[in-house]
Amino acid sequence: MDPDGFTKDRTMLLQLAIGDAYGAGFEYAADRIVRERNSGKAYIRHPRHAIEPGRYTDDTQMSLAIAEALVEGDPWTRESLAERYVAVFKRDPREGYASRFYDFLQDVNDGAEFLERIRPDSAKSGAAMRAAPIGVLAATGEVIRRAELQARITHDTPGGAASAVAAALCTHYFVHRHGAKAGLADFLADYVRGPWAAPWSGKVGALGMDSVHAAVWALRTHTSLRELLRACIAYTGDVDTVATIALAAGACSDEIEQDLPASLYQGLENGRYGRDYLNALDARLMALAAA
C-alpha cells in the first residue's frame, strides 16, 4: 500500500470507539447476558448502568486526548498531557470513568491542579486503554517513550506503564507492518516483559497487563473484526477495555477482515465528539503514519 493508503484505508479511532461502546453494555455483566446477547451486531444497555446504547466511555474519551495531542503537535510533557486530559473531560463530561476518578476530574480546574492532586499509584488499565493512537508514530523507540510518559501521569507503576507501552506497540506493529499477525507476541516481548505468547482464558480483571494480554490473544486467534469483538466480550469482566485495545489494533491489520456490521457504525453516537468527529480525527491521525 502506498503512503496515501493510510488515510484512505486505515482507521483506528472509529473502531476503537465501537469496541468501547459495544463493550460498555457487557462490562462485568452476568455471564448469561454475555452468552445470550453478544451477537456482534447491536449495542445493548448495561443492566446496571445508565449509559445509552452506542455511547462510548472513558476509554475513547481519553484516547481522544492522546490523539488530539498527537495531531496538534503538543509538547509531550506531563503538563501538556494533563491539560488535555482535563480539557476533553470538561468539554464533554460522561459516565464510564471509575467513580473516584470521575469525581476527581469534576473537581480539578486544569492540568496543573490535576498533577498536583493525582495519586498515580494504580496498575489498572486506564493508561493502556488510551495508548493505542501513539502507535501511529514511525519510530518504535518514540512510541515506547511517549506511551510510558503518558502512562506515568496517572499509573506510575510497573504494570501501569508496561501495559500502556504494550497497547501502543500493538497498533504500531500493524500500522507499520512489522510482521505477520502470528509474530505479534514475539515483537512485544522484545520491548515489554509480559505473558504475550501465553493463551488467555476466563474473566478479565482490572489490571492493565491483563487487559492487554487478553487483547493480544484475541488478536492472534481471530481473522475477522466482528469475531474479534465478540471474542473480547466473551471473556467477561472488564471487556470494554479489552475490546478498545484489540479493535484499535485489529483495524490496522491486513490479516483481519474489516467486517463490523453497518449497524455498529450507524448506531455509534454522533454528537459533537461522536462518529463524524472520530472519522475526521482518524484521517489526521493516520496521516502521521505516512509522514
HELIX and SHEET records of a PDB file:
HELIX    1   1 GLY A    5  ASP A    9  1                                   5    
HELIX    2   2 LEU A   13  ALA A   24  1                                  12    
HELIX    3   3 ASP A   31  ARG A   37  1                                   7    
HELIX    4   4 ASP A   58  VAL A   71  1                                  14    
HELIX    5   5 ARG A   78  ARG A   91  1                                  14    
HELIX    6   6 SER A   99  ASP A  107  1                                   9    
HELIX    7   7 GLY A  111  ARG A  117  1                                   7    
HELIX    8   8 GLY A  126  MET A  129  1                                   4    
HELIX    9   9 ALA A  132  VAL A  136  5                                   5    
HELIX   10  10 THR A  140  ARG A  152  1                                  13    
HELIX   11  11 PRO A  158  VAL A  175  1                                  18    
HELIX   12  12 LYS A  181  GLY A  183  5                                   3    
HELIX   13  13 LEU A  184  ALA A  189  1                                   6    
HELIX   14  14 GLY A  208  THR A  221  1                                  14    
HELIX   15  15 LEU A  225  ALA A  234  1                                  10    
HELIX   16  16 VAL A  239  GLY A  250  1                                  12    
HELIX   17  17 ALA A  262  GLY A  267  1                                   6    
HELIX   18  18 ARG A  275  ALA A  290  1                                  16    
END                                                                             
